[in-house]
Amino acid sequence: MKPVQLDAEPANVGATPTEYTTPTIKRRMAAFAYEGLLLVGVLMVAGFLYSSLTQMRHALVGTLGLQLFLLLVLAAYFGWFWTHGGQTVAMKAWQIRLVDSAGRALTPGRALWRFALAWLWFLPALATLRFGGLSSSAQIAGTLAAGVFGYALLAWLHPKGQFWHDVACGTRLIMWRPAPPASPAG
């Protein structure tokens, strides 16, 4: 991808490059997979906390409450990281940063809007599972993988290689390497 000049310096970060490049789809998908692994732990702890506090004794009783709680945990997780430095743990590992279209840090409203639109990764596959009557583990995994892969391929249709939910909410992913530490004055 060709470097893109942004209008403003990113906020709250020590590095100040003047050009930003869009990470490759391969890099973004690697960060996506790593984020998924990290979220398993986050959601397990949150689920344990919820079930302990609500005295949830059976997996099929109170499921809607648990799902809504986990959705709030995900929104808080992404909202916090995206508005405080623009990087989740996985994004830091893959040197990817989320900024608005002008290169600034996200506002809480824009972060929440992006979180909602990011469900486009999963909603078509989830609808297919629900209305197609698919329920085996292989069907679920295959349908979700096909949905995610198909959505990722849509980035090739965008002239700058951005995901469609980023285009819709005025955000973009950029390559971001922190500034090297300053050498001590001698």
C-alpha positions in Angstrom: 0.0 0.0 0.0 1.1 3.5 -0.8 1.8 5.8 2.3 -0.9 8.3 3.0 -0.3 11.8 4.4 -2.7 12.7 7.2 -3.6 16.2 8.3 -2.8 16.1 11.9 -0.4 14.5 14.3 -1.8 11.6 16.3 -2.7 12.5 19.8 -1.3 11.0 23.0 1.6 9.1 21.4 5.3 9.7 21.5 6.1 8.9 17.8 5.4 11.6 15.2 5.8 10.1 11.7 4.5 12.2 8.9 3.4 9.3 6.7 1.2 6.4 7.5 0.7 3.2 5.6 -2.3 0.9 5.8 -1.3 -2.5 7.2 -1.6 -5.4 4.9 -4.7 -7.6 5.1 -2.5 -10.5 6.2 -1.1 -8.4 9.1 -4.6 -7.2 10.1 -6.0 -10.7 10.0 -3.0 -11.9 12.2 -3.8 -9.2 14.7 -7.5 -10.2 14.5 -6.7 -13.8 15.3 -4.4 -12.8 18.2 -7.1 -10.5 19.5 -9.5 -13.4 19.4 -7.2 -15.5 21.6 -6.8 -12.7 24.1 -10.5 -12.2 24.2 -11.1 -15.8 25.1 -9.4 -15.1 28.4 -11.1 -11.8 28.9 -14.6 -13.3 28.3 -13.8 -16.3 30.5 -13.0 -14.1 33.4 -16.0 -11.9 32.8 -18.3 -14.9 32.4 -17.0 -16.4 35.7 -17.5 -13.0 37.4 -21.1 -12.7 36.1 -22.0 -16.3 37.0 -20.6 -15.9 40.5 -22.3 -12.6 41.2 -25.7 -13.7 39.8 -25.5 -17.2 41.3 -26.0 -18.6 37.8 -26.3 -22.4 38.3 -27.4 -23.6 34.9 -25.9 -22.6 31.5 -29.4 -22.3 29.9 -30.9 -20.1 32.6 -30.1 -16.4 32.4 -28.3 -16.7 29.1 -29.5 -13.4 27.7 -28.2 -11.6 30.8 -24.8 -13.2 30.4 -24.7 -12.4 26.7 -25.6 -8.7 27.3 -23.0 -8.5 30.0 -20.3 -10.0 27.8 -21.3 -7.6 25.0 -20.8 -4.7 27.5 -17.4 -6.1 28.5 -16.3 -6.2 24.9 -17.6 -2.7 24.3 -15.7 -1.5 27.3 -12.5 -3.4 26.3 -12.4 -2.0 22.8 -13.7 1.4 23.7 -11.0 1.9 26.4 -8.1 0.8 24.3 -9.3 2.7 21.1 -9.7 5.9 23.0 -6.5 5.6 25.1 -3.7 5.2 22.6 -5.6 3.6 19.7 -4.2 0.2 20.3 -5.4 -3.0 22.0 -2.8 -5.5 23.2 -2.9 -7.4 19.9 -2.7 -4.2 17.9 0.4 -3.2 19.8 2.0 -6.6 19.1 1.3 -6.2 15.4 2.2 -2.4 15.3 -1.3 -1.4 14.2 -3.0 1.7 15.4 -6.6 2.9 15.0 -7.1 6.6 14.3 -9.8 8.8 12.8 -9.6 9.9 9.2 -7.4 12.9 10.2 -5.0 10.8 12.2 -6.3 11.8 15.6 -7.3 9.7 18.6 -10.8 8.4 18.6 -13.6 10.0 20.6 -15.7 7.7 22.8 -18.7 8.1 20.5 -16.7 7.2 17.4 -15.2 4.2 19.2 -18.6 3.0 20.2 -19.9 3.5 16.6 -16.9 1.5 15.3 -17.6 -1.3 17.8 -21.2 -1.6 16.7 -20.3 -1.6 13.0 -17.5 -4.1 13.5 -20.2 -6.7 14.2 -20.5 -6.7 10.4 -17.7 -9.3 10.5 -20.0 -11.7 12.2 -23.7 -10.8 11.6 -24.1 -12.4 8.2 -22.6 -15.7 9.4 -24.6 -15.6 12.6 -27.8 -15.0 10.6 -27.0 -17.9 8.3 -26.5 -20.1 11.3 -29.7 -19.0 13.0 -32.0 -19.2 10.0 -30.2 -22.1 8.2 -30.6 -24.4 11.2 -26.9 -25.1 11.3 -25.8 -26.3 14.7 -22.8 -28.7 14.6 -19.4 -27.4 15.7 -18.0 -27.9 12.2 -20.9 -26.0 10.6 -20.6 -23.1 13.1 -16.8 -22.9 12.7 -17.0 -23.1 8.9 -19.7 -20.6 8.6 -18.0 -18.1 10.9 -14.7 -18.6 9.1 -16.3 -18.1 5.7 -18.0 -14.9 6.9 -14.8 -13.4 8.4 -12.8 -14.4 5.3 -15.4 -12.9 3.0 -15.6 -9.7 5.0 -11.8 -9.3 5.0 -11.7 -9.8 1.2 -14.1 -6.8 0.8 -11.1 -4.6 1.9 -9.6 -5.2 -1.6 -12.6 -3.5 -3.1 -11.8 -0.2 -1.2 -9.2 2.0 -3.0 -7.2 2.4 0.2 -7.7 -1.2 1.4 -9.7 -0.2 4.5 -12.4 -2.3 6.0 -15.9 -1.1 5.3 -16.9 -0.5 8.9 -13.8 1.8 9.2 -14.9 3.7 6.1 -18.5 4.1 7.4 -17.4 5.5 10.8 -14.4 7.6 9.6 -11.6 5.6 11.1 -8.6 3.8 9.7 -6.0 1.3 10.7 -2.4 2.4 10.2 1.1 0.9 10.8 2.5 2.4 13.9 5.9 2.0 15.4 6.7 3.8 18.6 9.5 6.3 18.6 12.8 4.9 19.8 13.8 5.9 23.3 15.8 9.1 23.5 19.5 8.7 24.1 20.8 10.2 27.3 22.6 13.5 26.9 26.3 13.0 27.4 
